[in-house]
Amino acid sequence: MKDEFNFHPSALIPHPFCFMVPLLDLTRQYQSLKPELEAAALKLLESCHYILGPAVYEFEANAARSLGVKHAIGVANGTDALQIALMALGVGPGDEVITSPFTFFATGEVVSLLGAVPVFVDIDAATYNIDPALIEAAITPRTKAIIPVHLFGHPAPMPEINAIAKKHGLAVLEDAAQAWGSQLETNGEVKSCGALGDMAAFSFYPTKNLGACGEGGLITTNSDELAEKVRVLRVHGQRGTYTHYVIGVNSRLQALQAVLLDVKLPHAQDWNDARRAHAAFYNAQFADLPLTLPVELPGARHIYHQYTLRVPQRDALTKVLTERGVGWAVYYPIPLHLQPVYASLNYKPGSLPIVEAAALEVVSLPVFPELTESERQIVAEAVRAGF
């Protein structure tokens, strides 16, 4: 690789005009649920139970049932979910955590915030998830955990990752920020992402498949011990009143967000089904074009948080998309191992070639549930025009 990554990130942000077909339009979802959302918000405001309380506990119970896990614990945001989960697993200074370089920065950031070192392993070219065949070579005596990322909503190869973790006595924390409702069949049993490792972290950032009206996050686990640690850590390490047993943080899911998420939760599967239908339409439209389509491996249920193509001549395509008023984005233009803040880890361009090549070619198209048939036809025509 040369100096392809030495550019300002704004080079891959479309011009901020109103696209004819937006990459995402949150107003449509709000309008479809407006009466229920507003009624739930007003009821919560009248209750004056704003921090934790019945609304949060009810949502946690509903979320746990939906995911098929024993415990679901609400926190302030997805980044906190990752960090608190690592704290509960005992990750700290001097430890190493193996993860993917192709993800939002928070996945590596939380490791560094705890004084540990992120160790980046290259990805599988088809799914963009961490390549399990490369994990074992990255394990050292300092390795404490593995964070697989279910990128774009396609499950990571959890059976292989769990087997490696068990062999070496490592914890597995799923980064499920983009994977609410995605599933994986293993040994004849279908499980949701979030129920596949020792712990999992979800984000309810508004753009997610299940999004809050603000920030929110969730930690899931089937371990009573880890769940208790998380509940203590999220309230300053406190058990009881003003009695603190560990150094924790202040990270509680707001009750207002909990009630709004509870309104949305029953619709999440239908929204994911709509995304999958859009993806199937695109796949059929683009099958004869010289590009790489998203894959869905056997046993996996991809929920298309993003519909991401791989295009060798990306700039030419995005120019046409912009000219035709079609929203697009690049997730992610700079892999984590090449981020300036991680220069001290001594990764060099070319050290993780598969992710570096992908970062130069991926582009995501509109796939939000409320996208209309006419809009996705416009998207398809624009992509075809780009070739």
N, C-alpha and C positions, 0 to 999 in steps of 0.2 A: 504494500500500500504506500502511496506517496503522501501528499499533504492534503488529502481530500477532506479531512475533518477540521482543517484550519480555516473555518469560516464563522461568521456571526450567525447564531441560530435563527435570527429573523429572516434569513434568506429562505427559509422553508415555511414561513407563515404567509398564507394568502393575503392579498390586499383586503382591508377591512370594509368592503362595501357589502351591501345586502345581496347575498347570492339568491338567484332564482330558486335553486334547490340547496338549502342550507345543509351543512354537515350534520347539524343537530338543531332541533327546534323544541325547546322545553315547554314553550307556551301551549303546544297542542296537548301534551299530557295533562298539564294543569287544567286546561279548559274541559277536558273529558271527565275530570274528577273534582271540578271546582266546588260543587255543593258539599260533597263529603269531606273534602279537605278543609274547607272553611268552617264547617260545623264542628269537626274534630278539634280544630285550633281554638275556636271560641270556647268549647267545653273545657279544654285544658286551661285556658286563661282564667276561666271562672273558678276552676278548682284551686288555683294558686300552688299546685304541686309542680314546681318548675324544675327541680333538681332531683334526679332519680325518682323514687316514688312509684305509685301503682302503674302509671302509663309506661314507664321504662320496663318494669318487671313483666308487664303483660306482653310488650313487644318482644322482649328477650325470650319468653316462653313460646310465643308464636314462631319466632325465627328458628328456635331450636327444633321445633316440630317440623318446620318446613325443610330444614337441612338434614334432619335425621341424626342430630347430635344430642348429647346429654346436657351440655351447658352452652349458652350463648350469653356473652356479657358485653353490654353496650359501653362504648368509650367515645371520646370526643371527635375522633377522626380516624381515617385509615392509617395514617402514619403512626399515631399513638397505638393503634391496634398492633402493628408490627413491633414497635419498641417495647410495649408492656409485655407482649407474649415472650419476647426474647429475655426480658428481665425475669419473668416467671420461670423460664428454662435455665436461669442461672448464667446467661452469657454476660461476660464482663471483660475488663482489661486483659489483654494478652491472648484472648481466645480468637479463633478464626471461624468464620461462617462462610460456607460455600453457597454461592448463588449465581444467578444469571446476570450477564451484563446488558441484556436487552429487556429493559423494564424502566418504569419511572424511577427517578433518582431516589425516592424514599426508601426503596428496598435496600440499597447500599447505605444510605444515610443513617438509618437507625442502628446499623451495626457499628458504624463509626462513632455515633453519639454515646454508645456504651463502652467505648474504649477498645472494642474488638476490631478485627481486621476483616473486611470483605475479601473473599477469594473468588474471582470470577472465572467461570468455566464456559466454554463456547457452547453454542446452541445447535439444535437440530435444524437443518435447513428447511425442512418441510413445515414444522409446527411453530418454529421460533422459540420453543421452550428449551430449557437446559437439556444438554445431551447426557443421559445417564452413563454412557460408555466412557465419558471423560471425568466423571466425578471421583472415582476411586484414586486416580493418580494425583488428585489435588488434596487428598487427605493427609494431614500431618498429626503429630501428637497434640498439637494445639487446637485441632478442629473440634468444635463443640456442637455445631448444628448445620443443617442444610435448609435453605429457603428456595424451594421450587416456586416458580411464578406461572400461574395459569394464564399465559399471555393472550390477550384479545378474547378470552373466554374459552380457549381450547385447553382441556385438562393436560397438565404435565404428566409424564410417565411415572405415576406414583408407585406401582408395584416394584419397578426396578429401583427407584429411589429409596423406598422403604426397606428393601432387602439390603441395600448397601449400608443404610443407616443402622439397621439391626446388627449387621456383621461387625460394625465398628463402634457400636455403642453411642450413636449420635441421635440428636433430636431432629425432628422434621417439622418445620413451620411452613404451612402453605401460605403463599401470598395470593389470596383469592380476591383481591380488590376488583378485578375485572370479570369475576366468574360466578356471580350469583345465579344459580340455576343450572350451571353446567354440571355434567355428570360423567362418571366413568364406570364401566362394567369390569369387574375383576373377579375371577373365579366364579362366574355366574351370578354375581351379586352387583346390583347397580347402586352406587353411592354418589352423593353430591360432593362436589368440591367444597371443602370446609369440613368434611368428615373423613378425609383420606390420610391425614397425618396425625402427629401428636397434638398439634394446635393449628389454627388457621386465623388469618386476619382479613377482614372485609372492609371496604370503604363504601360509604354512602354519599360520596361527593355527588352533586346533582346530576352530573353527566353519566353516572354509572347505570347499569341495567336496572338496578333498584336504587334510586337516588333520593336523598333527603331534600328538603328545601333549605339547604345550608350544609354544614359539616356534620359528619357522623361516622362511626366505625363500630365494628363488632369483632369480638374474639370468640372462637368456638373451640371446644375440646370435649373429649369423653372422660377426661381425668378429673375426679373430684378434687384432688390435691392441687392441680394446676389451676382449676377454676377458682378455688379459694384464694390462691396467691394473686390471681388477676383482680378479684374483687377487692382485696386489700390494697394492692398497688395503685388501683385507679383512684383511691381516696387518701392519698398521702401516706400510704402504709398503715392505715388506721384500722384497728378493731375496737369496737365500742366507741365511747366518746372521749376524744382527746387522749387516746392511748395509742401510741405509734410503735409498731414492732419492726418495721423496715422503712428504708427511704423509698417513698413512692412518688407519685405524680398526681396532679389534679386533672383528671381526664374522665369526665362523666358524660354519657350521652344525654343531651338535653331532652326533657320530657316532651317539649313541643315537637322536636324532630321524631321522637318515638311514636307519637300518635299519628303524625303524618305518614311515617313509614308503614304503620299498621294499616292505614287506608290503602296504601299502594301494594302491600305484600300479596294480597289475593290475585292481583293482576300480573304479577311478575312472570308467571309461566306463559300467559298469553302474549305478553310483550316479547319474550324470548322466541316464541313460536313465530311471531311476525318478523323478527330479525332473521330467523332461519329461512323463512319464505323469501325475503328479499335477497338473501345470499344465494339461494337456489336459482332465483331468476337471473342474477348477475352471472353465476357460473355458466348457465346455459347460453347467455348472450356473449360471453367472452371466451367460450371454449376453443374457438378457432384462431384466437389472437396470440401473438408471440409474447406472452406474459405468463407469470406463474400465479395460479389461483390459490386461494386458501384451501387447506385440506381438513378433512375430518377423519381421523384414524378410526379403525374398527373398535367398537366398544366405547367410543367417546361421543358425548353430546356437546357440540360446539354451540355457544350461545351468542357469538358474534357481537361482543362488545365493540369490536371494530371489524369491518370487512376490509381486509388488507391485501392488496395486490403487490406483486413484485415485478417491477418494470425496469429493464436495463436503461432505457432512455426516459427516465422519470421527468426530467425538466421539460421535455417536449410535450409529454402527456399533461402535466399540471398546467402548462401554458394554455393548452386547449380547454381544459376544464375551467380555468379561470375566465377565459374569454367567453365561454358558454354559460357562465353563471352557476357552475356546479361546485359546491363546497368540497374541500379535501384537506387532508392534514398528513403529516409524516410523524409516525410514532415508531422509532425514536431516532432522530438524526445523528446523535452522538452516543455510542455505547458507553456504559458506565466506566469501563476500564480506561477509556480515553478522555474522561472528563478532567478538566484542569485540576480540580481539587484532589484527584487521585494520582497525580503525577509522581508522588513519592513512592507509590507502589511499583513503579518501574515497568509497567506495561508499555509496550511500544506498538505503533501501527504495524499490523501484520501478526501480532501475537495471538489474536483470536480471529482468524480470517473469515470464518463463516458469518459471525455477527457483523463484522465490519463490512462485508460485502452486502449483507441484507440491509444495513442502515443506509446504504447509498441508493437502494432501489425500491424500498417499500413506500406505498402510498395508500391511505385509507379513504374510502368513499362513504357517502351517506347511507346509513343502514338503520336509523332509528325507527322504532315500531310504527310511528304514525306517518311514515313516508308513503305517499300515494302511488298508485300504479303509474299515473302519468309522470310523476316526478322521477321514479326509478327508470322509466323509459327514456327520459331526458338524460339521466346519468349514463345509461347504457349507450345512447347515441353519441354522447360526448366522448366517452372512452373509445368507441370505435373510430370516431373522427380523429382521435389522437394517433391512430395508426395508419 
